[in-house]
């Protein structure tokens, strides 16, 4: 079985902000998305992205599990007659896998696309880098049009003056040798 690209980072060596002492939580545990066709949505998240069905009590709802490296996340799906609002979800990818994000999606029949804010038509051919973070990401949509993203933190120094740029360009301007 092919290793999933979307996985938790066991030891992130990036410069992280200091832990916040005013919060008890350690990240998201579960998220819920409205879907118009439950079977189609389950097939997409299970077959394309590697989730497992954790529980399905009725044809109108399902809990999908993603368990990697001992970290469990859940994605709840609930059927609605019409999608009135589309959501955005990001899945963490390890920096070492950043060059595999586009091939990962293409290999599963998913077309990477530019986010709406970019006003660029056509598929993405490589990740874009958010220089202020810095992180590389690739966007795509699920069957209901929810904007999904694969995102990898980069161990480079942030460059706040670089809003977005292609990964290939980032590698020429970052202070770290690649």
Residue, then its C-alpha position, 0 to 999 in steps of 0.5 A: x500500500x502506498x504511504x499517505x502524503x498527508x501525515x503528521x510531522x513527528x518532529x518539526x525543526x522549523x522556527x515555531x512561535x513560543x507556546x501559548x500559555x492561554x490555551x488548553x487545546x493542541x490543534x483541531x480534532x474534528x471538522x464537519x463539512x456539508x456534502x450534497x452526495x454522501x456516497x460521492x464524498x465518502x469515495x473522494x475522501x477515502x479513495x483519493x485522500x486515504x481516510x477510513x470510514x469510522x462510523x456511518x449511522x445513516x445515509x445522511x452522515x458519516x465520520x471519517x478517520x485519519x490516523x497517522x503516526x498515532x495522531x487521529x483526526x476526524x472529518x465529519x460529513x453531513x448531507x444537505x440538499x444544496x451547498x450554500x457555503x463552501x469551506x477551506x480545509x488544509x492538510x499538513x504535509x512534511x517538508x520532505x514531501x513538498x515536491x510530491x504534492x502535485x504528483x500525489x494529486x495528479x496520480x489520484x485524478x485530482x487537478x491542483x488549481x490556483x486559489x480564487x484569490x490569485x485570479x489565475x486560470x488553469x491548473x497549478x504545476x507546482x506548489x506556491x510559497x507563502x513567504x511570510x510563514x513560510x509554507x508551500x501549498x497546493x490547492x484543489x477542490x472536493x466534489x462539492x467545491x470545498x477548497x482543500x489544501x496540502x501545505x508544508x511548513x518550510x524551514x526557511x526564514x520568513x520573508x514577509x515581503x514575498x506574499x506568494x511565489x512559485x516554489x521554484x522561484x522561492x528556492x532561488x531567493x530563500x536564504x537556505x541552500x536547497 
